[in-house]
Amino acid sequence: MAPITALVLGAGGRGSVYGDYALAHPQNIEVVAVAEPAPDRMARMATAHDIPPSHQFATWEDALKHGRIADVIINCTMDRMHIDSTLAALEAGYDVLLEKPMSPVLHENVRLVQVAEDKGRLLQICHVLRYSPFFEAVRAVVQSGKLGRVVSIDHRENLVYWHMAHSYVRGNWRSEAEAGPMILAKCCHDFDILYWILRTPVAYLSSFGALTHFRPENAPEGAPQYCLDGCPAADDCKYYAPRLYASDMNGMPWNAVELKPSVEARLEAIKRGPYGRCVYHCDNDVVDHQSVNMELTDGTTVSLLMQGQGNEEGRTMRYDGTRATLYGRFVAGRYQLTIRYHRTGEEEDVPIIAKDASGHGGGDFGIMHSFYNALRGTPDDSVTTARESLESHLLAFAAEEARLEYTTIHMDEYRARVDAEARQIYAR
């Protein structure tokens, strides 16, 4: 069979990653068109995939004006663009792979599900952790019964300090008005993976959190607006921009600052660019730590903690069952999963068998392979359709409501309320 052809909307970090899958598996997917407003990112993808000028577009609107120029769309636009670009793609007859979150606006998520189902199109969401061998192993252990009946879970999303500052203080996800609440932008992955593993709905939910550290009153005395304007705390500040970004490395986080891999180019970019700002003098308003407590319909309790002062990037977890406890560390290059049996004290290390070296522990290529299989009519049992992914988004929005209102959310009532509100909004 000929490969499935794809139009990529957004050639930044995520678009490039999914494009890399096409380069590694050209028999499956071929990128034939791209829409990207940044010329350097456009050129990078066009060169990598040999895309002719006639199939290079500055905006997703321009690309969709030309009718069906590919079989599918891979939508990696910024979060606020997801609703309009995806609805237009579905209307044009495209199946869509959509980067998470679906939308930072609550009711738009419901709308995307409704339209995809009404149109009979595949709308798959990039919940890539389902395709990481690590979380596949966690799921297999839990569902095997080795732990007995799982009664309590502790799941932590630990952001290394520089990632918190890069993405959620200086970067594109710093503002709720632009990108939605942080518990959605960062942790819809975590809500999704917990639901996928446990397969039991949440009955009640509460949440606490705040923007505690990255505030003007915590700035060192005399700290200027930009790091390169003579900061007196430069030697001691772990967020000092030249130390983080003055590199000729290729990849995250340096490419977000300046795509050209040169120390000089990146120093120039941070002089007055967003990534050169003092982290205590930014226009950020999303939380820098948040906890969510959940009770499932079967009585299992789950705690989810997201925090941005980690010494390393990764997720850690503990599943306590009536027979054994499962400890996990999902930290790049150091994946570890251990079962400790209660009665005997025996320890069993669970092997993690890598599929490939793609990001998110192999999940980035895994979601692309899942999308390809679904398009070919052989979906796997972990396929993240929009309907399947909606639950994680509803939990994130419910957590934010609970945090802001200091209340406990009854999820059945919340789901019904949101569905009714969405139908009322879009019936107008």
C-alpha positions, 0 to 999 in steps of 0.5 A, a space after each residue: 500500500 502507498 503511505 498515508 500522506 499528511 499535512 502538518 499544521 505547526 512545525 515546532 517541537 511537536 510537529 517535528 517529532 511526529 515528522 521524524 516518525 514519517 522519516 523513520 517509517 516512510 512506508 507508513 506516513 509521508 509528510 507532503 505539506 506544512 503550515 507554519 508561520 515561522 520561516 526557520 521552522 517552515 524551512 526545517 520541515 520543508 527541507 527534511 521532507 522535500 516539500 515543494 513551495 506549493 505545499 508550504 503555507 504560512 497559516 493553517 487557514 491558507 493550507 485548508 483553502 486548497 482542499 484535500 491536499 493530503 489524507 490526514 492532518 497532524 495538528 500541532 498548532 498552539 492550544 488556542 488554535 486547536 478548536 478552529 483549525 480542527 473543526 475546519 479540518 473535520 469539515 474538510 473531510 480530514 482525519 486528524 491527529 491532534 496534539 494535547 490538550 484538545 482545547 484550553 476552553 472547557 466546552 470546546 473539548 465537548 464540541 470537538 468530540 461531538 463534531 468528530 463523531 457527527 462527521 464520522 472522522 477519526 480525531 485522535 489525541 496525542 496522549 503519548 504516555 499510553 504508548 510508552 513501554 514503561 506505562 504499558 508495563 505499569 498497566 500490565 502489572 495492575 491488570 494482572 492482579 499481582 498487586 491484589 485489589 489496588 486501594 491507593 495510588 500516589 502519582 507525582 508529575 515532577 518538573 525539573 526547575 528549568 523546565 518549569 521556568 522555560 515553559 510555564 513562566 517564560 514560555 508559551 504556557 505561562 498564561 491561562 488566558 493564552 494556554 489554559 490552566 497548567 493542570 490541563 496543559 501539563 497533567 492531562 497526560 497524567 489524568 489520562 494515564 491513570 484512567 487508562 490503567 485503572 479503567 474506573 471513573 472518578 466519583 469525587 475530586 478536590 484540589 489545592 495549588 497556587 503560584 507561590 514562587 515566580 512572583 515579583 516579591 521573590 525577585 533578588 534585590 535589584 534584579 532587572 527585567 532581563 537577565 542580560 541587563 546586569 543582574 546582581 544575582 546572576 552567579 547564584 540564580 539557577 534561572 539565569 538565562 545565559 547559563 540555560 540557553 547559551 548553547 550550540 546544542 540542538 533540541 529542547 529547550 534551546 531550539 525554542 529560543 533560537 533554531 540556529 544552534 549557535 551560542 551567539 544567536 541564542 545570546 542575541 535572542 535572549 537580550 529582549 526575547 521572552 526567554 531572557 526575562 527574569 523569572 520573577 518579572 514575567 507576565 505568568 499567572 499559572 500555578 507552580 504547584 498543585 495537588 488533586 485528590 480523587 476518589 474513584 467509584 470503587 472507593 480507590 483513592 488517588 493523589 496527583 501532585 504536580 510541582 515545578 521545583 524538581 531536581 530532575 524531570 520525571 514522574 514517580 508513582 506508588 500503587 498500593 494493593 492488598 497483596 503488593 506495592 508497585 513503585 515506579 520511576 519514569 525518569 529519562 534514561 532511568 526507568 524503574 518498576 519494582 513490585 514488593 510483595 507484602 507477606 514475603 518481602 520479596 522484590 520483583 523488578 519489572 523489565 521495561 523493553 524499549 521500542 525505540 528512542 523517541 520522546 516520552 519513553 517511546 510514546 512519541 513514535 508509539 502514538 504515530 504508529 497507533 494513528 497509522 493502524 487506526 487509519 488502516 482499520 486495525 485500531 489498538 485497545 489504547 487508541 486515544 479517540 477524542 471521546 476517550 481523551 475527553 475524560 482526562 480534560 474534564 478531570 483537569 478542568 474540574 480540578 481547576 474549578 475545585 482549586 479556585 472555589 475550594 470545593 469538592 466536585 461530584 464528577 457525575 454532576 460535573 460531567 452532566 452539567 458540562 455536557 448540557 452547557 456545551 449543547 446549549 452554547 452550540 445550539 445558539 
